[in-house]
Amino acid sequence: MPERTTVVLPALLKQRAVARARDQGISFGELVRRALEKALSPPEDRGRKGKPAGDPFWDNLKVCEGGPSDVALHHDDYLYGPTR
């Protein structure tokens, strides 16, 4: 069973949110629920279907995938070349 919650919003933010909900053909409550689901979803779910997640940190992790697994231990070797 859903719980009722009261949230205090600045007037301009509420007006913008109501207008966005109207443009999307959904209720204000549905807009808030969708926004919360998106904001609270795990990072790996945010960038699904090849779309960027919108978070520079998590988006940048995609660039690092498949790299060496020992970077923390041997970072100097990767940055400056192997030590002799």
C-alpha positions in Angstrom: 0.0 0.0 0.0 1.5 3.4 -1.0 2.3 5.9 1.8 1.3 9.5 1.7 4.2 11.9 2.0 4.3 15.7 2.2 7.2 17.5 0.6 7.8 21.2 0.8 8.9 22.7 -2.6 9.9 26.2 -3.7 7.0 27.6 -5.7 8.9 27.9 -9.0 10.1 24.3 -8.7 6.6 23.0 -8.2 5.3 25.1 -11.1 8.0 23.7 -13.4 7.3 20.1 -12.2 3.5 20.5 -12.7 4.1 21.9 -16.2 6.5 19.0 -17.0 4.0 16.4 -15.8 1.2 18.1 -17.9 3.5 18.1 -21.0 4.1 14.3 -20.4 0.5 13.6 -19.8 1.1 12.2 -16.3 0.1 13.3 -12.8 2.5 15.4 -10.7 2.7 12.4 -8.3 3.8 10.1 -11.1 6.4 12.6 -12.2 7.8 12.7 -8.6 7.7 8.9 -8.3 9.6 8.5 -11.6 12.2 11.1 -10.7 12.8 9.4 -7.3 13.1 5.9 -9.0 15.6 7.4 -11.4 17.6 9.2 -8.8 17.7 6.2 -6.5 18.4 3.5 -9.0 21.8 1.8 -8.9 24.4 3.4 -11.2 24.6 0.4 -13.5 20.8 0.9 -14.3 21.1 4.6 -15.0 23.0 4.2 -18.3 21.1 1.2 -19.7 20.4 0.9 -23.4 23.7 2.6 -24.3 22.5 6.0 -23.1 24.8 8.0 -20.9 23.9 8.0 -17.2 24.3 11.7 -16.9 26.8 11.4 -14.1 30.4 12.1 -15.2 31.9 9.7 -12.6 29.8 6.7 -13.6 29.9 7.6 -17.3 33.7 7.7 -17.1 33.8 4.2 -15.7 32.7 2.8 -19.0 36.0 4.1 -20.5 37.9 2.2 -17.9 36.2 -1.2 -18.4 38.5 -4.0 -19.5 41.7 -2.4 -18.3 44.4 -3.9 -16.1 43.2 -5.1 -12.7 46.3 -4.1 -10.8 46.4 -0.4 -11.5 46.2 0.6 -7.9 49.3 -1.5 -7.1 51.3 -0.7 -10.2 50.1 2.8 -11.1 53.6 4.2 -11.4 54.6 1.6 -13.9 51.6 2.4 -16.0 52.2 6.2 -15.8 56.0 6.4 -16.0 57.0 3.0 -17.4 58.3 -0.1 -15.7 60.8 0.4 -12.9 64.3 -1.1 -13.3 
